Amino acid sequence: MRRLPPLNALRSFEAGARSLSFTEAAKELNVTQAAVSHQVKSLEEQLGFKLFHRLTRKLLLTDEGQQLLPVVSESFDRIAATILDLQRGGDDTNLSVSLTPTFSSKWLVKRLERFWKQNPEIDLRLHHSLQLVDFIADEIDVAIRAGDGRWPGVTAEFLIGVDMVPVCSPALLEGPHPLRTPSDLKHHDLLHEDNHEDWVSWLTLAGVTDVDPHRGTIIDDSSVMIEAVAGGRGVALGRIMLIGDDLAAGRLVRPFDLSLESSVGYYLVMPPEAGKKAKVQAFREFLMAEAATARTSERD
Protein backbone atom coordinates (compact mmCIF):
# COMPACT_ATOMS: atom_id res chain seq x y z
CA MET A 1 0.00 0.00 0.00
CA ARG A 2 1.35 3.40 -1.02
CA ARG A 3 1.82 5.92 1.79
CA LEU A 4 1.72 9.31 0.06
CA PRO A 5 1.34 12.84 1.46
CA PRO A 6 -1.87 14.78 0.70
CA LEU A 7 -2.12 15.95 -2.91
CA ASN A 8 -2.73 19.59 -1.94
CA ALA A 9 0.45 19.63 0.10
CA LEU A 10 2.46 18.22 -2.81
CA ARG A 11 0.91 20.77 -5.18
CA SER A 12 1.86 23.62 -2.84
CA PHE A 13 5.41 22.32 -2.56
CA GLU A 14 5.78 21.86 -6.32
CA ALA A 15 4.42 25.32 -7.18
CA GLY A 16 6.54 26.97 -4.49
CA ALA A 17 9.66 25.08 -5.52
CA ARG A 18 9.32 26.06 -9.18
CA SER A 19 8.96 29.77 -8.42
CA LEU A 20 10.89 29.80 -5.13
CA SER A 21 8.07 31.99 -3.84
CA PHE A 22 5.04 31.09 -1.75
CA THR A 23 3.39 34.29 -2.99
CA GLU A 24 3.74 33.24 -6.66
CA ALA A 25 2.63 29.72 -5.79
CA ALA A 26 -0.49 31.13 -4.11
CA LYS A 27 -1.35 33.11 -7.25
CA GLU A 28 -0.93 30.01 -9.40
CA LEU A 29 -3.06 27.82 -7.12
CA ASN A 30 -5.62 30.58 -6.43
CA VAL A 31 -5.23 30.35 -2.66
CA THR A 32 -3.65 32.58 -0.02
CA GLN A 33 0.06 32.77 0.67
CA ALA A 34 -0.64 31.62 4.22
CA ALA A 35 -2.41 28.52 2.89
CA VAL A 36 0.58 27.56 0.77
CA SER A 37 2.98 28.12 3.66
CA HIS A 38 0.80 26.01 5.95
CA GLN A 39 0.55 23.16 3.41
CA VAL A 40 4.32 23.09 2.92
CA LYS A 41 4.99 23.18 6.67
CA SER A 42 2.56 20.30 7.20
CA LEU A 43 4.27 18.34 4.41
CA GLU A 44 7.68 18.89 5.99
CA GLU A 45 6.37 17.68 9.37
CA GLN A 46 4.89 14.57 7.80
CA LEU A 47 8.05 13.79 5.82
CA GLY A 48 10.38 14.49 8.72
CA PHE A 49 12.74 16.81 6.86
CA LYS A 50 12.85 20.39 5.57
CA LEU A 51 12.16 21.17 1.92
CA PHE A 52 13.03 24.89 1.94
CA HIS A 53 15.56 27.19 3.52
CA ARG A 54 13.42 30.20 4.49
CA LEU A 55 15.67 33.25 4.17
CA THR A 56 14.68 36.87 4.83
CA ARG A 57 13.59 37.73 1.30
CA LYS A 58 13.71 34.46 -0.61
CA LEU A 59 13.35 30.70 -0.51
CA LEU A 60 15.97 28.12 -1.36
CA LEU A 61 15.45 24.41 -1.78
CA THR A 62 17.20 22.06 0.60
CA ASP A 63 19.04 19.05 -0.83
CA GLU A 64 15.94 16.96 -0.10
CA GLY A 65 13.71 19.51 -1.80
CA GLN A 66 15.92 19.48 -4.91
CA GLN A 67 15.65 15.69 -5.11
CA LEU A 68 11.89 15.66 -4.62
CA LEU A 69 10.95 18.46 -7.04
CA PRO A 70 11.63 16.75 -10.41
CA VAL A 71 9.85 13.57 -9.25
CA VAL A 72 6.74 15.47 -8.16
CA SER A 73 6.73 17.74 -11.25
CA GLU A 74 7.07 14.81 -13.65
CA SER A 75 4.30 12.94 -11.85
CA PHE A 76 1.92 15.89 -12.14
CA ASP A 77 2.83 16.31 -15.81
CA ARG A 78 2.11 12.63 -16.49
CA ILE A 79 -1.23 12.82 -14.71
CA ALA A 80 -2.22 15.94 -16.65
CA ALA A 81 -1.08 14.46 -19.97
CA THR A 82 -2.94 11.22 -19.39
CA ILE A 83 -6.14 13.03 -18.45
CA LEU A 84 -5.86 15.24 -21.53
CA ASP A 85 -5.31 12.19 -23.70
CA LEU A 86 -8.40 10.52 -22.25
CA GLN A 87 -10.44 13.68 -22.75
CA ARG A 88 -9.39 13.66 -26.40
CA GLY A 89 -10.76 10.14 -26.62
CA GLY A 90 -7.35 8.59 -27.16
CA ASP A 91 -7.09 10.48 -30.47
CA ASP A 92 -4.00 9.17 -32.25
CA THR A 93 -4.53 10.87 -35.60
CA ASN A 94 -3.91 14.55 -34.82
CA LEU A 95 -0.31 15.54 -34.06
CA SER A 96 0.29 19.05 -32.70
CA VAL A 97 3.80 20.37 -33.34
CA SER A 98 5.17 23.65 -32.00
CA LEU A 99 8.07 25.18 -33.93
CA THR A 100 9.54 28.51 -34.98
CA PRO A 101 8.30 30.15 -38.20
CA THR A 102 11.78 30.19 -39.78
CA PHE A 103 12.50 26.52 -39.15
CA SER A 104 9.06 25.67 -40.47
CA SER A 105 9.29 27.67 -43.69
CA LYS A 106 12.97 27.14 -44.48
CA TRP A 107 13.46 23.50 -43.47
CA LEU A 108 10.43 21.46 -42.46
CA VAL A 109 7.64 22.38 -44.89
CA LYS A 110 9.52 21.35 -48.02
CA ARG A 111 10.09 17.90 -46.49
CA LEU A 112 6.57 17.25 -45.23
CA GLU A 113 5.36 15.68 -48.47
CA ARG A 114 7.38 12.60 -47.58
CA PHE A 115 5.83 12.44 -44.10
CA TRP A 116 2.31 12.71 -45.50
CA LYS A 117 2.97 9.92 -47.99
CA GLN A 118 4.40 7.69 -45.25
CA ASN A 119 1.68 8.53 -42.70
CA PRO A 120 -1.55 9.51 -44.47
CA GLU A 121 -3.59 8.75 -41.34
CA ILE A 122 -1.86 11.48 -39.27
CA ASP A 123 -3.07 15.07 -39.52
CA LEU A 124 -0.40 17.59 -38.56
CA ARG A 125 -1.22 20.78 -36.70
CA LEU A 126 1.70 23.20 -36.87
CA HIS A 127 1.76 25.89 -34.19
CA HIS A 128 4.35 28.64 -34.73
CA SER A 129 5.95 30.25 -31.70
CA LEU A 130 9.33 31.56 -30.58
CA GLN A 131 8.89 30.30 -27.00
CA LEU A 132 9.13 26.79 -25.57
CA VAL A 133 5.51 25.90 -24.97
CA ASP A 134 3.61 24.48 -22.04
CA PHE A 135 2.84 21.09 -23.55
CA ILE A 136 -0.14 20.41 -21.31
CA ALA A 137 -1.80 23.85 -21.28
CA ASP A 138 -1.22 24.44 -25.01
CA GLU A 139 -2.17 20.86 -25.98
CA ILE A 140 1.10 20.31 -27.87
CA ASP A 141 2.51 16.83 -28.54
CA VAL A 142 6.06 17.76 -29.57
CA ALA A 143 8.14 20.86 -30.26
CA ILE A 144 11.21 21.73 -32.31
CA ARG A 145 13.46 24.32 -30.71
CA ALA A 146 16.98 25.72 -31.01
CA GLY A 147 19.15 25.57 -27.92
CA ASP A 148 21.62 23.41 -26.04
CA GLY A 149 19.14 20.60 -25.42
CA ARG A 150 18.93 21.19 -21.68
CA TRP A 151 15.34 22.03 -20.78
CA PRO A 152 13.93 20.83 -17.45
CA GLY A 153 11.12 18.29 -17.36
CA VAL A 154 11.30 17.27 -21.04
CA THR A 155 13.31 14.97 -23.29
CA ALA A 156 15.32 16.59 -26.09
CA GLU A 157 16.85 14.78 -29.04
CA PHE A 158 19.35 16.47 -31.36
CA LEU A 159 18.25 17.00 -34.95
CA ILE A 160 20.66 19.30 -36.75
CA GLY A 161 23.28 21.93 -36.02
CA VAL A 162 23.11 25.64 -36.76
CA ASP A 163 26.64 26.38 -38.01
CA MET A 164 26.81 29.73 -39.78
CA VAL A 165 28.58 31.18 -42.83
CA PRO A 166 28.70 34.70 -44.30
CA VAL A 167 26.12 35.19 -47.07
CA CYS A 168 25.26 38.10 -49.33
CA SER A 169 23.58 39.06 -52.57
CA PRO A 170 25.53 38.14 -55.75
CA ALA A 171 25.61 41.88 -56.48
CA LEU A 172 28.07 42.43 -53.62
CA LEU A 173 30.67 40.32 -55.40
CA GLU A 174 30.89 43.09 -57.98
CA GLY A 175 30.76 46.89 -57.84
CA PRO A 176 33.19 49.42 -56.32
CA HIS A 177 33.97 47.29 -53.23
CA PRO A 178 33.67 43.63 -54.26
CA LEU A 179 33.95 41.02 -51.54
CA ARG A 180 37.24 39.27 -52.19
CA THR A 181 38.72 38.84 -48.71
CA PRO A 182 37.16 39.06 -45.22
CA SER A 183 38.74 42.51 -44.76
CA ASP A 184 36.50 43.78 -47.58
CA LEU A 185 33.59 43.49 -45.12
CA LYS A 186 34.55 46.93 -43.78
CA HIS A 187 32.96 48.42 -46.89
CA HIS A 188 29.60 46.73 -46.32
CA ASP A 189 26.90 46.70 -43.66
CA LEU A 190 26.89 43.77 -41.28
CA LEU A 191 23.49 42.35 -40.39
CA HIS A 192 23.01 40.68 -37.01
CA GLU A 193 20.39 38.35 -35.55
CA ASP A 194 19.68 39.28 -31.91
CA ASN A 195 23.21 40.48 -31.04
CA HIS A 196 26.72 41.15 -32.36
CA GLU A 197 28.45 38.15 -30.81
CA ASP A 198 28.30 35.88 -33.86
CA TRP A 199 30.14 38.40 -36.03
CA VAL A 200 32.65 38.97 -33.24
CA SER A 201 33.36 35.23 -33.18
CA TRP A 202 33.52 34.82 -36.96
CA LEU A 203 35.87 37.76 -37.52
CA THR A 204 38.11 36.51 -34.72
CA LEU A 205 38.15 33.05 -36.33
CA ALA A 206 39.04 34.64 -39.68
CA GLY A 207 41.84 36.66 -38.09
CA VAL A 208 40.31 39.97 -39.20
CA THR A 209 41.07 43.01 -37.03
CA ASP A 210 40.10 45.94 -39.27
CA VAL A 211 36.32 45.28 -39.36
CA ASP A 212 34.08 46.56 -36.55
CA PRO A 213 31.73 43.67 -35.63
CA HIS A 214 29.44 45.92 -33.58
CA ARG A 215 28.21 48.11 -36.41
CA GLY A 216 25.20 47.37 -38.58
CA THR A 217 21.55 46.48 -38.18
CA ILE A 218 20.07 43.93 -35.76
CA ILE A 219 17.13 41.96 -37.19
CA ASP A 220 15.54 39.52 -34.74
CA ASP A 221 13.90 37.29 -37.35
CA SER A 222 15.95 34.95 -39.55
CA SER A 223 13.53 35.04 -42.48
CA VAL A 224 13.45 38.83 -42.54
CA MET A 225 17.24 38.99 -42.34
CA ILE A 226 17.61 36.57 -45.24
CA GLU A 227 15.31 38.72 -47.35
CA ALA A 228 17.32 41.83 -46.44
CA VAL A 229 20.52 40.07 -47.49
CA ALA A 230 19.00 38.87 -50.76
CA GLY A 231 17.98 42.47 -51.46
CA GLY A 232 21.57 43.64 -51.17
CA ARG A 233 21.16 45.33 -47.79
CA GLY A 234 24.35 43.85 -46.34
CA VAL A 235 26.20 40.70 -45.29
CA ALA A 236 24.85 38.31 -42.64
CA LEU A 237 25.86 35.09 -40.97
CA GLY A 238 23.30 32.60 -42.25
CA ARG A 239 22.51 29.26 -40.69
CA ILE A 240 23.65 26.70 -43.25
CA MET A 241 20.68 24.42 -42.71
CA LEU A 242 18.19 27.25 -43.36
CA ILE A 243 19.70 28.85 -46.48
CA GLY A 244 20.18 25.85 -48.77
CA ASP A 245 17.32 26.75 -51.10
CA ASP A 246 18.41 30.38 -51.38
CA LEU A 247 21.98 29.34 -52.21
CA ALA A 248 20.78 26.79 -54.79
CA ALA A 249 18.54 29.41 -56.42
CA GLY A 250 21.36 31.95 -56.57
CA ARG A 251 19.55 34.49 -54.39
CA LEU A 252 22.40 34.24 -51.89
CA VAL A 253 26.06 33.42 -52.28
CA ARG A 254 28.85 32.55 -49.86
CA PRO A 255 31.70 35.01 -50.37
CA PHE A 256 33.90 33.05 -47.91
CA ASP A 257 33.86 29.35 -47.01
CA LEU A 258 34.89 29.70 -43.37
CA SER A 259 32.02 28.56 -41.14
CA LEU A 260 31.35 29.32 -37.49
CA GLU A 261 30.52 26.25 -35.44
CA SER A 262 27.66 26.77 -33.03
CA SER A 263 27.24 25.36 -29.54
CA VAL A 264 23.49 25.06 -30.07
CA GLY A 265 21.30 23.09 -32.45
CA TYR A 266 17.72 22.22 -33.26
CA TYR A 267 16.15 19.58 -31.03
CA LEU A 268 12.98 17.54 -31.00
CA VAL A 269 11.48 18.27 -27.57
CA MET A 270 8.60 16.48 -25.81
CA PRO A 271 7.27 15.40 -22.42
CA PRO A 272 8.86 12.10 -21.29
CA GLU A 273 5.69 10.06 -21.85
CA ALA A 274 4.91 11.44 -25.31
CA GLY A 275 7.43 9.20 -27.03
CA LYS A 276 5.25 6.15 -26.38
CA LYS A 277 2.53 7.39 -28.74
CA ALA A 278 2.54 5.86 -32.22
CA LYS A 279 1.99 9.21 -33.95
CA VAL A 280 4.94 10.76 -32.10
CA GLN A 281 7.15 7.78 -32.95
CA ALA A 282 6.25 8.14 -36.63
CA PHE A 283 7.06 11.86 -36.64
CA ARG A 284 10.31 11.31 -34.75
CA GLU A 285 11.47 8.62 -37.20
CA PHE A 286 10.67 10.92 -40.13
CA LEU A 287 12.55 13.86 -38.58
CA MET A 288 15.61 11.81 -37.69
CA ALA A 289 15.86 10.43 -41.21
CA GLU A 290 15.50 13.87 -42.78
CA ALA A 291 18.01 15.41 -40.36
CA ALA A 292 20.57 12.68 -41.09
CA THR A 293 20.20 13.31 -44.82
CA ALA A 294 20.54 17.07 -44.30
CA ARG A 295 23.69 16.68 -42.18
CA THR A 296 25.27 14.51 -44.90
CA SER A 297 24.33 17.09 -47.54
CA GLU A 298 25.92 19.89 -45.51
CA ARG A 299 29.21 17.99 -45.25
CA ASP A 300 29.20 17.39 -48.99
N, C-alpha and C positions, 0 to 999 in steps of 0.2 A: 504494500500500500504506500502510495506517494505521500510524503509529508511536506506540503508546500505552504509558504506564507500566503496571506490573503492577496488576491489579485490587485485590489486597490493600493495596497502598500507597495507592491512591485511596480505598479504603474507610476506611482509618485516617485519612487527611487529612480526609475528609468528616465522619466522626464527631467527630474532634477539633475541627474548625472550627465545627460546630454547637454544641457544648457549651463550647468554649474550654477544654477540659480533657482531657489525655491519660488521666487516671485515669477520668473518666466514659466516654470513648471505649472504654477497655479493658473496662469493665463491659458496655457495650453489645455489643461484639464478642466477649466471652467469651475475652479473651486478657489477657496481662499488660500493665501500663503500659509496661514496658521494650520490649515487642514493638511497641506502637503508636509509641513514640518512635523506635525503630529504623526502622520502615517509613516514617515521615514524613521522617526524615533522609535515607534512601535516595532517596525521591522528590525531595526538594529537590536532592540531588546530581545526579540524572538530568536534572532540568529545568534546572538551572543558575541557580536563584534561590530565595530564601527564601520560605516560605509563612507562617511565624509569627515574631513577635517573642517571644522567650522571656524574660519578666520574672521577678522573684524568686518571686512567688506567683500569677502568672496568665499566660495566653497572649493575644496579640493578633494578629489577622491582618495581614499585610502588604498593600500595595495589590494585589500579584499574587494573594495568597490570597483577597482579597475578590472579585476578578474570576473566579477559578476556582471558588469554592464553588457559586454558583447553577447553573453549567453541570454540574458533577459531580452535585449533588443532583438536578437535574431528570432527568439521564440515568439515575440509579439508580431514580428514581420511575417513569420510563417503562418501564424493564426489568421492574421488579416488577409494574407494572400489566398489561403485556403477558403476562407469565407467568401472572398470576392469571386473566386473560381466557381464555387458552388452557386453563388447568386447569378453568375453568368450561365448557369446550366451546364457547366463542364464544356463550354464552347471551345473547340480545338481547331476552329477554322479561321478565326480572325486573329491576326498577329499585329500588335501595336508596337511600333519601333520609334524611339525618339532619337533624333540625330540633328546635326547642325545643317543649315541650308547649304553651305558650301560643299561639305562632304557629300550631301545628297545629290546636288546638281552636277558636281564635277567628277564624282567617282561612282556612286552607287547606282543612280538611275539608269545609266547606259548599260549596266550589267544585269538589271532586273529581268530582262526578257528571258534569260536562262533560268532564273529562279521560277518564274511563272510557268515555263514549260515543264520544269521538273516537279513542280508542286502546284498543279492547277486548282487543288482543293483549298489552298490557303489564300485568304484575302489579306493583303497587307494594308496597314493603316500607318502612314508616315506622319509623325508629329515633329515639326521643326522647332528647335529651341537651342539657345546657347548655354543653358544651364543643365546640370545633372538633375534629373527629375526625381520626384518622389514616386517610386514605382507603384505603390499602393494607392495613394490619393489620386494620382493622374491616370491610373489604370493602364500602365505601360508594361509590356512584357520584357523588352530588352532595349538597350540604348547603345549608341556608338558615340564615343567621346574621345577627345584628344587629352592626353595627360601622361602621368608617369605610371598609371595603372594601380595606384594605391588610393582607393576610396573605401572608407569604412562600411562594413555591413553588406558588401556586394562582392561578387566574383568578377574579375576582369581578365580578359584573354586578349593578348596582343594580336593585332591584325596587320598593321603596316606602319612603317616609319614616316617621319615628316622632314627628311633631309631637304635642305634648301639650296637653290642655285640662283645667281643673278639672271634676270630675264628683262628683255626690253622689246620695243617695237623694232622691226627690221630697219626702219628709217634712221634709227640712231647709230647704225653701223656705217652710215654715210654722212654727208653734210660737213659743216665747218669743224666739228669736233667729233670725229668718228671714234667709236669705242674699239681701241686696239689692245690696250693694256689696262689693268685695273686702275692705274693712276689717272686714266682718262675720265674716270667717274667724277673727278672734281669739276668737270664742265657740265654735268647733268644733275638734275634733281634726284635725290634718293627718296624712295617711298618706303614707309615703314608700316608694319601691322602691329598695333598696340604700343610698341616702344622702340627705342633705338638700339637695343642690345644685340639684336641679330646682325645688324650691319657692323657694329663694333667688333663682334666676334669674327665675321667674315673678313673684314679688312685686316684684322690682326693676323688671321690665318694666311692671308695673301701677302703679308709683309708690306702693306701699304701704309705710309705715314703722312702722306700729303693730301688725304681726303678726309673731310670732317664728317664723321658718321652721325652726328647729332642734328645735321641740317635736313630740311625736307619736310614732306607732309606725312602725317600719321593718318592712316585709314584703317578703321577697326573692323573691316569686313573684307575677307579674302577675295570674294567675287568682285566687289567694287574695285579693289586694288588691281586685280588682273585686267579689268576693263580700262582703268586709267593707264596702265602700262601699255596695253595694246593700242591705245589712242596716242601714244607718244609722249605722255605726261612726264615720264621719268623711268628710272631703273628700280626694280624691286627684287627682293629675295623671294622667289616663288617655291612653294612646296612641290617637289618633283612629282609626287603622286597625284596632284590636283591639276597640273598644267599640261599633261600629256597631249590632250586633244588640241590645245592651243598651239603647242609646238609643232604637232603633226600638220596642222592647217596653215602654218606659217604666220599666224597672228603674232606669235611671240618667238623670239630667238634667244639662245644662250650665248652671250658675248664671251663668257669665260667658263671653262669646264669645272673649276674648283667648286666643290660642294661643301656645305656646312652641315656636319652631322648634328642631329638633334637628340636631346636626352628624353624627349617625349615621343609618343606615337598615338595612333588611333587604336582604341580597344573596344571589344564587345563587352558590354557591362550588363549585369543582370542580378536579381536577387538569387541567393544560393539555391533555392528550390526550383527556380524557373527552368533550369537545364534539364529537368526530368520530363518536360512536356514535349510531345512529338513535334509540334509546330516549331518550337524553339530549336530543337535538335536539327530539324531540316534547314532552318535559316542559318544556324551556326555552321553547318557543313558547307552550305553554299558560300558563305562569307569567307571561310578559311580557304576554300579552293580558289576563289577569286583573288584573295590577298596573296596567296602563294604564287599564282601566275603573275600578278602585278609586281611582286618583289623580284621575280626572275627577269621580267621585262625591264625593270629599272637597272638591273646589273648589266644587262646586255646593251 
